[in-house]
Amino acid sequence: MEEQKQVSNNEILEVVKSLQSEIGAIKSQMVTKEVFEESISDLAQSLNFVTQNAATEVQLLEVEARIRKEIDNMHYDLPSRDFVTTRIGELKGNFVEAFKNNDAKTNKLSEILLQRKVINELDNNEVSSLVPFPRPKMI
């Protein structure tokens, strides 16, 4: 028959000490039921907050649709390139016309002053050369 080996008290004591140290390590990593339940409760509150305050996919799609509609409306509110080009041309024509009218007044005034001998020919030529549309110099 098999021989039974006798275990000494010291060997038993060493095994017990080893088990005690392993149990101590396990206990240090374990949490109590109260701590575990508190953690679960905190997690549930966080999840509830997110669920109540987060936008749903439908809400996000509605916001996207509103933004796209606003962008489309902005696009239609902008004037066309043809309109802007035409308007700039009209304004340029208005400025040219105003400058020409002013130029005609300046030329007429310098002629009157020259006829009345308030200014001489040299002064008249100098004034004529300052206007935006210089008239040809008289020789």
ZITADA-V405390 format. One line per field, one symbol per residue. ss: DSSP state (a for helix, b for strand, c for the rest). phi: phi as a letter, one per 30 degrees, with the letter a starting at -180 (. if undefined). burial: # if it has 16 or more other ideal C-beta (glycine too) atoms within 10 Angstrom, else .. Layout:
ss->???
phi->???
burial->???
This chain:
ss->ccccccccaaaaaaaaaaaaaaaaaaaaacccaaaaaaaaaaaaaaaaaaaaacccaaaaaaaaaaaaaaaaaaaaacccaaaaaaaaaaaaaaaaaaaaaaaaaaaaaaaaaaacccccaaaaaaaaaaccccccccc
phi->.ddccdcdddddddddddddddddddddcdcdddddddddddddddddddddcdddddddddddddddddddddddddddddddddddddddddddddddddddddddddddddddidbcddddddddddddbdddddc
burial->......................................................................................................#..##..#...#....#....##.##..#........
